Amino acid sequence: MIFKDTFYFWLFFIVPLLLLIIIIGVRRRRSFMKLLGEEQMIKKITRNISSTKRFWKNFLLIVALTFLILAVARPQMGVEKVHIKRKGVDILVLLDTSLSMAAQDLKPDRLTRAKMWIGTLIDNLISDRIGIIAFAGKPFLQCPLTTDYSACRMLLDILTVGTIPVQGTNIAGALNLAIKSFPEKKGFFKVIILVTDGEDHEGSVIETAEKAEKEGIKIIAVGMGSETGEPLPVKDETGNISGYKKDREGKLVMSRLNRATLESITRKTGGAFFSATPGSFEMSRVIGILNKMEKEEFGEEWLERYEERFEYPLIFSILLLCLELSLTDRAFRKKKRNSAKRIS
């Protein structure tokens, strides 16, 4: 037998605490009774109360509580083999790690907010495969398609601005790498989620989106940043902001969300564009799109699953509580019957 939620074992500390309360209550009751008068008189007053029955009532209460805690901890016993067919959508997330993602119009900055957004997306997946492509001037397959969500999150966490040594923003190159990274099977189960501010410096992105559309790949774009623009911070060796990036003429370099480009990309493939919000309210709509897509069968496997047995200690606990409630502390005494003397 194993217990699924061993966390609830800390509730067993209540058992000795309850026992201590009962012992203190019994002692205080005895001390109080001694103050009322002589011992013989007290015995006559309390002759209808059974200390033995009180003991058993307390005992039943403690045992019932113990079995209730065992039920909450979800005991499991016996292995059941379950046949599962894995189906889902193939998702490749394209994460922009260029210098413009250091802008702070989304707090604490665009890249950190983007990573938080992708992390929330991973938490909402059930059986879909997900991969990550980081890109700046060149794209890099950071995490191939996988259902190992914890490994995917670990590879996501290590991405920073400057992870890709070649600077720039090559969205077309990232899209091309994503198209090549999908399995060659035909079907509408492939989706690219492009997380970027949309500042593309390489061009030919619309032609690449058309190529994705021919492959049956849907593109969803999540825009990071504001359309009003934000200056790019320059950090010193300690990571503190020492100033802001300027052009050759000494003017601040402003980074803006390129909404028009991202909307054009998504329209080509029948996808959708969403502007990232602090509360990630657009996440439910993205998940809704994924749930409506065609599912691919990744394979099948047999899983061993323990059978729940919490109902047995739960039923036993309820029975003991019912017994404790029905048991009174009144002493059982036989009634004396007066027999009339016959007059002969």
Secondary structure as the mmCIF struct_conf table of DSSP 4:
data_model
#
loop_
_struct_conf.conf_type_id
_struct_conf.id
_struct_conf.beg_label_comp_id
_struct_conf.beg_label_asym_id
_struct_conf.beg_label_seq_id
_struct_conf.end_label_comp_id
_struct_conf.end_label_asym_id
_struct_conf.end_label_seq_id
STRN STRN1 ILE A 2 PHE A 3
BEND BEND1 LYS A 4 LYS A 4
HELX_RH_3T_P HELX_RH_3T_P1 THR A 6 PHE A 13
HELX_RH_AL_P HELX_RH_AL_P1 ILE A 14 LEU A 36
BEND BEND2 GLY A 37 GLY A 37
HELX_RH_AL_P HELX_RH_AL_P2 GLU A 39 ILE A 45
TURN_TY1_P TURN_TY1_P1 THR A 46 ASN A 48
STRN STRN2 ILE A 49 ILE A 49
HELX_RH_AL_P HELX_RH_AL_P3 SER A 51 VAL A 72
TURN_TY1_P TURN_TY1_P2 ALA A 73 ALA A 73
STRN STRN3 PRO A 75 GLY A 88
STRN STRN4 ASP A 90 ASP A 96
BEND BEND3 SER A 98 SER A 98
HELX_RH_3T_P HELX_RH_3T_P2 LEU A 99 ALA A 102
BEND BEND4 ASP A 105 PRO A 108
HELX_RH_AL_P HELX_RH_AL_P4 ARG A 110 ASP A 123
TURN_TY1_P TURN_TY1_P3 ASN A 124 ASN A 124
BEND BEND5 ILE A 126 SER A 127
STRN STRN5 ARG A 129 PHE A 135
BEND BEND6 ALA A 136 LYS A 138
STRN STRN6 PRO A 139 THR A 146
BEND BEND7 THR A 147 THR A 147
HELX_RH_AL_P HELX_RH_AL_P5 TYR A 149 ASP A 157
TURN_TY1_P TURN_TY1_P4 ILE A 158 ILE A 158
TURN_TY1_P TURN_TY1_P5 VAL A 161 GLY A 162
BEND BEND8 THR A 163 VAL A 166
BEND BEND9 GLY A 168 GLY A 168
HELX_RH_AL_P HELX_RH_AL_P6 ILE A 171 SER A 181
BEND BEND10 PHE A 182 PHE A 182
BEND BEND11 GLU A 184 GLU A 184
BEND BEND12 GLY A 187 PHE A 188
STRN STRN7 LYS A 190 THR A 196
BEND BEND13 HIS A 201 GLU A 202
HELX_RH_AL_P HELX_RH_AL_P7 VAL A 205 LYS A 214
TURN_TY1_P TURN_TY1_P6 GLU A 215 GLY A 216
STRN STRN8 ILE A 217 GLY A 223
BEND BEND14 GLY A 225 GLY A 225
BEND BEND15 GLU A 227 THR A 228
STRN STRN9 GLU A 230 PRO A 231
HELX_LH_PP_P HELX_LH_PP_P1 LEU A 232 LEU A 232
STRN STRN10 PRO A 233 LYS A 235
TURN_TY1_P TURN_TY1_P7 GLU A 237 THR A 238
BEND BEND16 GLY A 239 GLY A 239
STRN STRN11 ILE A 241 TYR A 244
STRN STRN12 LYS A 246 LYS A 246
TURN_TY1_P TURN_TY1_P8 ARG A 248 GLU A 249
BEND BEND17 GLY A 250 GLY A 250
HELX_LH_PP_P HELX_LH_PP_P2 LYS A 251 LYS A 251
STRN STRN13 LEU A 252 LEU A 252
HELX_LH_PP_P HELX_LH_PP_P3 VAL A 253 VAL A 253
STRN STRN14 MET A 254 SER A 255
HELX_RH_AL_P HELX_RH_AL_P8 ARG A 259 THR A 269
TURN_TY1_P TURN_TY1_P9 GLY A 270 GLY A 270
STRN STRN15 ALA A 272 SER A 275
TURN_TY1_P TURN_TY1_P10 PRO A 278 GLY A 279
TURN_TY1_P TURN_TY1_P11 PHE A 281 GLU A 282
HELX_RH_AL_P HELX_RH_AL_P9 MET A 283 LYS A 292
BEND BEND18 MET A 293 MET A 293
HELX_LH_PP_P HELX_LH_PP_P4 GLU A 294 LYS A 295
STRN STRN16 GLU A 296 GLU A 308
TURN_TY1_P TURN_TY1_P12 PHE A 310 PHE A 310
HELX_RH_AL_P HELX_RH_AL_P10 GLU A 311 SER A 326
STRN STRN17 ARG A 330 ARG A 330
HELX_LH_PP_P HELX_LH_PP_P5 ALA A 331 PHE A 332
HELX_LH_PP_P HELX_LH_PP_P6 LYS A 334 ARG A 342
#
